[in-house]
Every structure is written in C-alpha cells, then in structure tokens.
Amino acid sequence: MHSSGRAEILGTAYSDHDLVVFLEGAGITDHEAILEDPQRVEWRGGSAHEFHGA
C-alpha cells in the first residue's frame, strides 16, 4: 500500500476479498478505486484479480 509518500506491506492477499480486508483494516473504505490504482496496489505474480493456488 502506498499512502502519504510511504510504502507499507499490509499482507499477502489470495483473493480480492483478502485485499479488501487489508484495506478496511487500514481504515480505507474506497475499495474499488484502490484495487484498480497501480500507484497504490502492487500486483505480483500475475495480473490484477488473478489468483492461483500453489
């Protein structure tokens, strides 16, 4: 999560729901805008909203 000029890792999300839980825990309620903002969410290992089991 990038906010106020700093980066913070909130955790590893395995679904969009996980990410929403992390955002809510950080006090962020505007989920849709943030899920689509590459400046605020870094998707690793695939495209946004694509989750694969190990």
N, CA, C and O atoms as a Tripos MOL2 file, in Angstrom:
@<TRIPOS>MOLECULE
protein
  216   215    54     0     0
PROTEIN
NO_CHARGES

@<TRIPOS>ATOM
      1 N           0.8530   -1.1640    0.0000 N.3       1 MET1
      2 CA          0.0000    0.0000    0.0000 C.3       1 MET1
      3 C           0.8870    1.2110    0.0000 C.2       1 MET1
      4 O           1.7930    1.3150    0.8270 O.2       1 MET1
      5 N           0.6480    2.1310   -0.9110 N.am      2 HIS2
      6 CA          1.3850    3.3880   -0.9740 C.3       2 HIS2
      7 C           0.4500    4.4930   -0.5240 C.2       2 HIS2
      8 O          -0.6100    4.7020   -1.1140 O.2       2 HIS2
      9 N           0.8460    5.1950    0.5180 N.am      3 SER3
     10 CA         -0.0050    6.2420    1.0640 C.3       3 SER3
     11 C           0.8590    7.3030    1.7130 C.2       3 SER3
     12 O           1.8060    6.9860    2.4320 O.2       3 SER3
     13 N           0.5430    8.5430    1.4660 N.am      4 SER4
     14 CA          1.2470    9.6730    2.0780 C.3       4 SER4
     15 C           2.7580    9.6060    1.8670 C.2       4 SER4
     16 O           3.5330    9.9210    2.7690 O.2       4 SER4
     17 N           3.1670    9.1940    0.6740 N.am      5 GLY5
     18 CA          4.5750    9.1710    0.3310 C.3       5 GLY5
     19 C           5.3720    8.0150    0.9110 C.2       5 GLY5
     20 O           6.6010    8.0270    0.8530 O.2       5 GLY5
     21 N           4.7060    7.0280    1.4630 N.am      6 ARG6
     22 CA          5.4370    5.8810    2.0030 C.3       6 ARG6
     23 C           4.7790    4.5860    1.5520 C.2       6 ARG6
     24 O           3.5990    4.5620    1.2030 O.2       6 ARG6
     25 N           5.5580    3.5100    1.5640 N.am      7 ALA7
     26 CA          5.0500    2.2000    1.1690 C.3       7 ALA7
     27 C           4.9460    1.3210    2.4010 C.2       7 ALA7
     28 O           5.8250    1.3250    3.2630 O.2       7 ALA7
     29 N           3.8580    0.5700    2.4670 N.am      8 GLU8
     30 CA          3.6620   -0.3490    3.5820 C.3       8 GLU8
     31 C           3.0430   -1.6290    3.0390 C.2       8 GLU8
     32 O           2.0710   -1.5810    2.2860 O.2       8 GLU8
     33 N           3.6020   -2.7660    3.4160 N.am      9 ILE9
     34 CA          3.0310   -4.0530    3.0250 C.3       9 ILE9
     35 C           1.9970   -4.4320    4.0750 C.2       9 ILE9
     36 O           2.3130   -4.5600    5.2580 O.2       9 ILE9
     37 N           0.7620   -4.6100    3.6310 N.am     10 LEU10
     38 CA         -0.3260   -4.9480    4.5480 C.3      10 LEU10
     39 C          -0.4610   -6.4520    4.7380 C.2      10 LEU10
     40 O          -1.0260   -6.9050    5.7330 O.2      10 LEU10
     41 N           0.0510   -7.2230    3.7960 N.am     11 GLY11
     42 CA         -0.0400   -8.6690    3.8760 C.3      11 GLY11
     43 C          -0.1060   -9.2630    2.4850 C.2      11 GLY11
     44 O          -0.0170   -8.5390    1.4940 O.2      11 GLY11
     45 N          -0.2610  -10.5610    2.4030 N.am     12 THR12
     46 CA         -0.4000  -11.2480    1.1300 C.3      12 THR12
     47 C          -1.8620  -11.6030    0.9240 C.2      12 THR12
     48 O          -2.4670  -12.2950    1.7430 O.2      12 THR12
     49 N          -2.4210  -11.1240   -0.1690 N.am     13 ALA13
     50 CA         -3.8220  -11.3910   -0.4950 C.3      13 ALA13
     51 C          -3.8820  -12.5610   -1.4740 C.2      13 ALA13
     52 O          -3.1100  -12.6240   -2.4320 O.2      13 ALA13
     53 N          -4.7970  -13.4740   -1.2230 N.am     14 TYR14
     54 CA         -5.0140  -14.6060   -2.1120 C.3      14 TYR14
     55 C          -6.3350  -14.4960   -2.8570 C.2      14 TYR14
     56 O          -6.7180  -15.3930   -3.6080 O.2      14 TYR14
     57 N          -7.0250  -13.3830   -2.6390 N.am     15 SER15
     58 CA         -8.2770  -13.0900   -3.3440 C.3      15 SER15
     59 C          -8.5530  -11.6030   -3.2060 C.2      15 SER15
     60 O          -7.9270  -10.9210   -2.3940 O.2      15 SER15
     61 N          -9.4850  -11.1040   -3.9940 N.am     16 ASP16
     62 CA         -9.8900   -9.7050   -3.8520 C.3      16 ASP16
     63 C         -10.4500   -9.4540   -2.4600 C.2      16 ASP16
     64 O         -10.2450   -8.3850   -1.8850 O.2      16 ASP16
     65 N         -11.1620  -10.4480   -1.9170 N.am     17 HIS17
     66 CA        -11.7310  -10.3010   -0.5750 C.3      17 HIS17
     67 C         -10.6220  -10.0730    0.4560 C.2      17 HIS17
     68 O         -10.7570   -9.2160    1.3300 O.2      17 HIS17
     69 N          -9.5290  -10.8350    0.3600 N.am     18 ASP18
     70 CA         -8.4060  -10.6450    1.2790 C.3      18 ASP18
     71 C          -7.8880   -9.2160    1.2140 C.2      18 ASP18
     72 O          -7.6180   -8.5980    2.2440 O.2      18 ASP18
     73 N          -7.7500   -8.7000    0.0090 N.am     19 LEU19
     74 CA         -7.2440   -7.3380   -0.1590 C.3      19 LEU19
     75 C          -8.1980   -6.3230    0.4540 C.2      19 LEU19
     76 O          -7.7560   -5.3820    1.1140 O.2      19 LEU19
     77 N          -9.4900   -6.4980    0.2480 N.am     20 VAL20
     78 CA        -10.4800   -5.5980    0.8390 C.3      20 VAL20
     79 C         -10.3720   -5.6250    2.3670 C.2      20 VAL20
     80 O         -10.4850   -4.5810    3.0090 O.2      20 VAL20
     81 N         -10.1550   -6.8030    2.9520 N.am     21 VAL21
     82 CA        -10.0000   -6.9060    4.4040 C.3      21 VAL21
     83 C          -8.7730   -6.1260    4.8630 C.2      21 VAL21
     84 O          -8.8340   -5.4240    5.8720 O.2      21 VAL21
     85 N          -7.6600   -6.2380    4.1380 N.am     22 PHE22
     86 CA         -6.4590   -5.4760    4.4940 C.3      22 PHE22
     87 C          -6.7250   -3.9830    4.4160 C.2      22 PHE22
     88 O          -6.3260   -3.2310    5.3050 O.2      22 PHE22
     89 N          -7.4000   -3.5510    3.3570 N.am     23 LEU23
     90 CA         -7.6870   -2.1230    3.1820 C.3      23 LEU23
     91 C          -8.5940   -1.6110    4.2890 C.2      23 LEU23
     92 O          -8.3640   -0.5320    4.8350 O.2      23 LEU23
     93 N          -9.6210   -2.3770    4.6200 N.am     24 GLU24
     94 CA        -10.5200   -1.9610    5.7030 C.3      24 GLU24
     95 C          -9.7680   -1.8750    7.0240 C.2      24 GLU24
     96 O         -10.0230   -0.9790    7.8290 O.2      24 GLU24
     97 N          -8.8470   -2.8010    7.2500 N.am     25 GLY25
     98 CA         -8.0370   -2.7680    8.4640 C.3      25 GLY25
     99 C          -7.1660   -1.5350    8.5410 C.2      25 GLY25
    100 O          -6.8140   -1.0790    9.6290 O.2      25 GLY25
    101 N          -6.8130   -0.9890    7.3690 N.am     26 ALA26
    102 CA         -6.0170    0.2340    7.3130 C.3      26 ALA26
    103 C          -6.9090    1.4780    7.3190 C.2      26 ALA26
    104 O          -6.4200    2.6010    7.1990 O.2      26 ALA26
    105 N          -8.2190    1.2670    7.4580 N.am     27 GLY27
    106 CA         -9.1550    2.3890    7.5140 C.3      27 GLY27
    107 C          -9.5670    2.9280    6.1560 C.2      27 GLY27
    108 O         -10.0600    4.0520    6.0600 O.2      27 GLY27
    109 N          -9.3700    2.1410    5.1010 N.am     28 ILE28
    110 CA         -9.6870    2.5750    3.7370 C.3      28 ILE28
    111 C         -10.9770    1.9110    3.2880 C.2      28 ILE28
    112 O         -11.0830    0.6850    3.2980 O.2      28 ILE28
    113 N         -11.9540    2.7110    2.8960 N.am     29 THR29
    114 CA        -13.2530    2.1620    2.5110 C.3      29 THR29
    115 C         -13.5420    2.2940    1.0170 C.2      29 THR29
    116 O         -14.4950    1.6840    0.5310 O.2      29 THR29
    117 N         -12.7580    3.0630    0.2780 N.am     30 ASP30
    118 CA        -12.9700    3.2350   -1.1590 C.3      30 ASP30
    119 C         -12.2280    2.1370   -1.9130 C.2      30 ASP30
    120 O         -11.2420    2.4050   -2.6000 O.2      30 ASP30
    121 N         -12.7100    0.8910   -1.7830 N.am     31 HIS31
    122 CA        -12.0050   -0.2760   -2.3060 C.3      31 HIS31
    123 C         -11.8560   -0.2680   -3.8150 C.2      31 HIS31
    124 O         -10.7690   -0.5350   -4.3280 O.2      31 HIS31
    125 N         -12.9210    0.0300   -4.5300 N.am     32 GLU32
    126 CA        -12.8890   -0.0770   -5.9990 C.3      32 GLU32
    127 C         -11.7940    0.7850   -6.5970 C.2      32 GLU32
    128 O         -11.0310    0.3160   -7.4410 O.2      32 GLU32
    129 N         -11.7060    2.0280   -6.1780 N.am     33 ALA33
    130 CA        -10.7010    2.9300   -6.7300 C.3      33 ALA33
    131 C          -9.2970    2.4300   -6.4240 C.2      33 ALA33
    132 O          -8.4070    2.5310   -7.2690 O.2      33 ALA33
    133 N          -9.0910    1.8990   -5.2430 N.am     34 ILE34
    134 CA         -7.7580    1.4590   -4.8500 C.3      34 ILE34
    135 C          -7.3730    0.1510   -5.5330 C.2      34 ILE34
    136 O          -6.2180   -0.0140   -5.9270 O.2      34 ILE34
    137 N          -8.3050   -0.7740   -5.6800 N.am     35 LEU35
    138 CA         -7.9990   -2.0460   -6.3340 C.3      35 LEU35
    139 C          -7.5030   -1.8460   -7.7600 C.2      35 LEU35
    140 O          -6.7330   -2.6610   -8.2680 O.2      35 LEU35
    141 N          -7.9280   -0.7870   -8.3980 N.am     36 GLU36
    142 CA         -7.5660   -0.5220   -9.7890 C.3      36 GLU36
    143 C          -6.4160    0.4720   -9.9350 C.2      36 GLU36
    144 O          -6.0370    0.7950  -11.0610 O.2      36 GLU36
    145 N          -5.8500    0.9670   -8.8380 N.am     37 ASP37
    146 CA         -4.8210    2.0060   -8.8890 C.3      37 ASP37
    147 C          -3.4300    1.3930   -8.7310 C.2      37 ASP37
    148 O          -3.0500    1.0200   -7.6210 O.2      37 ASP37
    149 N          -2.6570    1.2810   -9.8280 N.am     38 PRO38
    150 CA         -1.3320    0.6710   -9.7420 C.3      38 PRO38
    151 C          -0.3500    1.4780   -8.9000 C.2      38 PRO38
    152 O           0.6950    0.9570   -8.5110 O.2      38 PRO38
    153 N          -0.6640    2.7250   -8.6150 N.am     39 GLN39
    154 CA          0.1830    3.5250   -7.7400 C.3      39 GLN39
    155 C          -0.0060    3.1530   -6.2750 C.2      39 GLN39
    156 O           0.8250    3.4960   -5.4340 O.2      39 GLN39
    157 N          -1.0950    2.4540   -5.9670 N.am     40 ARG40
    158 CA         -1.3950    2.1210   -4.5700 C.3      40 ARG40
    159 C          -1.3530    0.6340   -4.2740 C.2      40 ARG40
    160 O          -1.1100    0.2430   -3.1320 O.2      40 ARG40
    161 N          -1.5870   -0.2100   -5.2860 N.am     41 VAL41
    162 CA         -1.5620   -1.6610   -5.0860 C.3      41 VAL41
    163 C          -0.6050   -2.2670   -6.0960 C.2      41 VAL41
    164 O          -0.7110   -2.0130   -7.2960 O.2      41 VAL41
    165 N           0.3260   -3.0670   -5.6060 N.am     42 GLU42
    166 CA          1.2670   -3.7550   -6.4810 C.3      42 GLU42
    167 C           0.8490   -5.2110   -6.5870 C.2      42 GLU42
    168 O           0.8780   -5.9540   -5.6060 O.2      42 GLU42
    169 N           0.4570   -5.6100   -7.7970 N.am     43 TRP43
    170 CA          0.0620   -6.9940   -8.0340 C.3      43 TRP43
    171 C           1.3050   -7.7590   -8.4510 C.2      43 TRP43
    172 O           2.0070   -7.3390   -9.3710 O.2      43 TRP43
    173 N           1.5880   -8.8640   -7.7970 N.am     44 ARG44
    174 CA          2.7690   -9.6740   -8.0960 C.3      44 ARG44
    175 C           2.3500  -11.0590   -8.5540 C.2      44 ARG44
    176 O           1.3920  -11.6340   -8.0380 O.2      44 ARG44
    177 N           3.0810  -11.5890   -9.5320 N.am     45 GLY45
    178 CA          2.8510  -12.9590   -9.9710 C.3      45 GLY45
    179 C           1.6930  -13.1230  -10.9290 C.2      45 GLY45
    180 O           1.3140  -14.2540  -11.2330 O.2      45 GLY45
    181 N           1.1200  -12.0450  -11.4120 N.am     46 GLY46
    182 CA          0.0090  -12.1240  -12.3540 C.3      46 GLY46
    183 C          -0.6830  -10.7960  -12.4800 C.2      46 GLY46
    184 O          -0.2870   -9.8110  -11.8580 O.2      46 GLY46
    185 N          -1.6990  -10.7740  -13.2720 N.am     47 SER47
    186 CA         -2.4810   -9.5630  -13.4700 C.3      47 SER47
    187 C          -3.4020   -9.3280  -12.2730 C.2      47 SER47
    188 O          -3.6280  -10.2250  -11.4620 O.2      47 SER47
    189 N          -3.9170   -8.1310  -12.1810 N.am     48 ALA48
    190 CA         -4.8550   -7.8010  -11.1160 C.3      48 ALA48
    191 C          -6.0470   -8.7520  -11.1400 C.2      48 ALA48
    192 O          -6.5670   -9.0800  -12.2070 O.2      48 ALA48
    193 N          -6.4670   -9.1830   -9.9830 N.am     49 HIS49
    194 CA         -7.6440  -10.0300   -9.7740 C.3      49 HIS49
    195 C          -7.4460  -11.4720  -10.2450 C.2      49 HIS49
    196 O          -8.4190  -12.2220  -10.3210 O.2      49 HIS49
    197 N          -6.2140  -11.8800  -10.5630 N.am     50 GLU50
    198 CA         -5.9210  -13.2600  -10.9410 C.3      50 GLU50
    199 C          -5.1710  -13.9170   -9.7980 C.2      50 GLU50
    200 O          -4.0780  -13.4810   -9.4360 O.2      50 GLU50
    201 N          -5.7500  -14.9610   -9.2290 N.am     51 PHE51
    202 CA         -5.1330  -15.6530   -8.1120 C.3      51 PHE51
    203 C          -5.0120  -17.1250   -8.4630 C.2      51 PHE51
    204 O          -5.9450  -17.7280   -8.9940 O.2      51 PHE51
    205 N          -3.8580  -17.6930   -8.1640 N.am     52 HIS52
    206 CA         -3.6000  -19.0930   -8.4980 C.3      52 HIS52
    207 C          -3.1630  -19.8390   -7.2430 C.2      52 HIS52
    208 O          -2.4090  -19.3090   -6.4280 O.2      52 HIS52
    209 N          -3.6310  -21.0450   -7.0970 N.am     53 GLY53
    210 CA         -3.2180  -21.8860   -5.9870 C.3      53 GLY53
    211 C          -1.8080  -22.4130   -6.1740 C.2      53 GLY53
    212 O          -1.3140  -22.5060   -7.2980 O.2      53 GLY53
    213 N          -1.1820  -22.7480   -5.1020 N.am     54 ALA54
    214 CA          0.2080  -23.2590   -5.1890 C.3      54 ALA54
    215 C           0.2060  -24.7230   -5.5400 C.2      54 ALA54
    216 O           1.2710  -25.3300   -5.6580 O.2      54 ALA54
@<TRIPOS>BOND
     1     1     2 1
     2     2     3 1
     3     3     4 2
     4     3     5 am
     5     5     6 1
     6     6     7 1
     7     7     8 2
     8     7     9 am
     9     9    10 1
    10    10    11 1
    11    11    12 2
    12    11    13 am
    13    13    14 1
    14    14    15 1
    15    15    16 2
    16    15    17 am
    17    17    18 1
    18    18    19 1
    19    19    20 2
    20    19    21 am
    21    21    22 1
    22    22    23 1
    23    23    24 2
    24    23    25 am
    25    25    26 1
    26    26    27 1
    27    27    28 2
    28    27    29 am
    29    29    30 1
    30    30    31 1
    31    31    32 2
    32    31    33 am
    33    33    34 1
    34    34    35 1
    35    35    36 2
    36    35    37 am
    37    37    38 1
    38    38    39 1
    39    39    40 2
    40    39    41 am
    41    41    42 1
    42    42    43 1
    43    43    44 2
    44    43    45 am
    45    45    46 1
    46    46    47 1
    47    47    48 2
    48    47    49 am
    49    49    50 1
    50    50    51 1
    51    51    52 2
    52    51    53 am
    53    53    54 1
    54    54    55 1
    55    55    56 2
    56    55    57 am
    57    57    58 1
    58    58    59 1
    59    59    60 2
    60    59    61 am
    61    61    62 1
    62    62    63 1
    63    63    64 2
    64    63    65 am
    65    65    66 1
    66    66    67 1
    67    67    68 2
    68    67    69 am
    69    69    70 1
    70    70    71 1
    71    71    72 2
    72    71    73 am
    73    73    74 1
    74    74    75 1
    75    75    76 2
    76    75    77 am
    77    77    78 1
    78    78    79 1
    79    79    80 2
    80    79    81 am
    81    81    82 1
    82    82    83 1
    83    83    84 2
    84    83    85 am
    85    85    86 1
    86    86    87 1
    87    87    88 2
    88    87    89 am
    89    89    90 1
    90    90    91 1
    91    91    92 2
    92    91    93 am
    93    93    94 1
    94    94    95 1
    95    95    96 2
    96    95    97 am
    97    97    98 1
    98    98    99 1
    99    99   100 2
   100    99   101 am
   101   101   102 1
   102   102   103 1
   103   103   104 2
   104   103   105 am
   105   105   106 1
   106   106   107 1
   107   107   108 2
   108   107   109 am
   109   109   110 1
   110   110   111 1
   111   111   112 2
   112   111   113 am
   113   113   114 1
   114   114   115 1
   115   115   116 2
   116   115   117 am
   117   117   118 1
   118   118   119 1
   119   119   120 2
   120   119   121 am
   121   121   122 1
   122   122   123 1
   123   123   124 2
   124   123   125 am
   125   125   126 1
   126   126   127 1
   127   127   128 2
   128   127   129 am
   129   129   130 1
   130   130   131 1
   131   131   132 2
   132   131   133 am
   133   133   134 1
   134   134   135 1
   135   135   136 2
   136   135   137 am
   137   137   138 1
   138   138   139 1
   139   139   140 2
   140   139   141 am
   141   141   142 1
   142   142   143 1
   143   143   144 2
   144   143   145 am
   145   145   146 1
   146   146   147 1
   147   147   148 2
   148   147   149 am
   149   149   150 1
   150   150   151 1
   151   151   152 2
   152   151   153 am
   153   153   154 1
   154   154   155 1
   155   155   156 2
   156   155   157 am
   157   157   158 1
   158   158   159 1
   159   159   160 2
   160   159   161 am
   161   161   162 1
   162   162   163 1
   163   163   164 2
   164   163   165 am
   165   165   166 1
   166   166   167 1
   167   167   168 2
   168   167   169 am
   169   169   170 1
   170   170   171 1
   171   171   172 2
   172   171   173 am
   173   173   174 1
   174   174   175 1
   175   175   176 2
   176   175   177 am
   177   177   178 1
   178   178   179 1
   179   179   180 2
   180   179   181 am
   181   181   182 1
   182   182   183 1
   183   183   184 2
   184   183   185 am
   185   185   186 1
   186   186   187 1
   187   187   188 2
   188   187   189 am
   189   189   190 1
   190   190   191 1
   191   191   192 2
   192   191   193 am
   193   193   194 1
   194   194   195 1
   195   195   196 2
   196   195   197 am
   197   197   198 1
   198   198   199 1
   199   199   200 2
   200   199   201 am
   201   201   202 1
   202   202   203 1
   203   203   204 2
   204   203   205 am
   205   205   206 1
   206   206   207 1
   207   207   208 2
   208   207   209 am
   209   209   210 1
   210   210   211 1
   211   211   212 2
   212   211   213 am
   213   213   214 1
   214   214   215 1
   215   215   216 2
@<TRIPOS>SUBSTRUCTURE
     1 MET1         2 RESIDUE 1 A MET
     2 HIS2         6 RESIDUE 1 A HIS
     3 SER3        10 RESIDUE 1 A SER
     4 SER4        14 RESIDUE 1 A SER
     5 GLY5        18 RESIDUE 1 A GLY
     6 ARG6        22 RESIDUE 1 A ARG
     7 ALA7        26 RESIDUE 1 A ALA
     8 GLU8        30 RESIDUE 1 A GLU
     9 ILE9        34 RESIDUE 1 A ILE
    10 LEU10       38 RESIDUE 1 A LEU
    11 GLY11       42 RESIDUE 1 A GLY
    12 THR12       46 RESIDUE 1 A THR
    13 ALA13       50 RESIDUE 1 A ALA
    14 TYR14       54 RESIDUE 1 A TYR
    15 SER15       58 RESIDUE 1 A SER
    16 ASP16       62 RESIDUE 1 A ASP
    17 HIS17       66 RESIDUE 1 A HIS
    18 ASP18       70 RESIDUE 1 A ASP
    19 LEU19       74 RESIDUE 1 A LEU
    20 VAL20       78 RESIDUE 1 A VAL
    21 VAL21       82 RESIDUE 1 A VAL
    22 PHE22       86 RESIDUE 1 A PHE
    23 LEU23       90 RESIDUE 1 A LEU
    24 GLU24       94 RESIDUE 1 A GLU
    25 GLY25       98 RESIDUE 1 A GLY
    26 ALA26      102 RESIDUE 1 A ALA
    27 GLY27      106 RESIDUE 1 A GLY
    28 ILE28      110 RESIDUE 1 A ILE
    29 THR29      114 RESIDUE 1 A THR
    30 ASP30      118 RESIDUE 1 A ASP
    31 HIS31      122 RESIDUE 1 A HIS
    32 GLU32      126 RESIDUE 1 A GLU
    33 ALA33      130 RESIDUE 1 A ALA
    34 ILE34      134 RESIDUE 1 A ILE
    35 LEU35      138 RESIDUE 1 A LEU
    36 GLU36      142 RESIDUE 1 A GLU
    37 ASP37      146 RESIDUE 1 A ASP
    38 PRO38      150 RESIDUE 1 A PRO
    39 GLN39      154 RESIDUE 1 A GLN
    40 ARG40      158 RESIDUE 1 A ARG
    41 VAL41      162 RESIDUE 1 A VAL
    42 GLU42      166 RESIDUE 1 A GLU
    43 TRP43      170 RESIDUE 1 A TRP
    44 ARG44      174 RESIDUE 1 A ARG
    45 GLY45      178 RESIDUE 1 A GLY
    46 GLY46      182 RESIDUE 1 A GLY
    47 SER47      186 RESIDUE 1 A SER
    48 ALA48      190 RESIDUE 1 A ALA
    49 HIS49      194 RESIDUE 1 A HIS
    50 GLU50      198 RESIDUE 1 A GLU
    51 PHE51      202 RESIDUE 1 A PHE
    52 HIS52      206 RESIDUE 1 A HIS
    53 GLY53      210 RESIDUE 1 A GLY
    54 ALA54      214 RESIDUE 1 A ALA
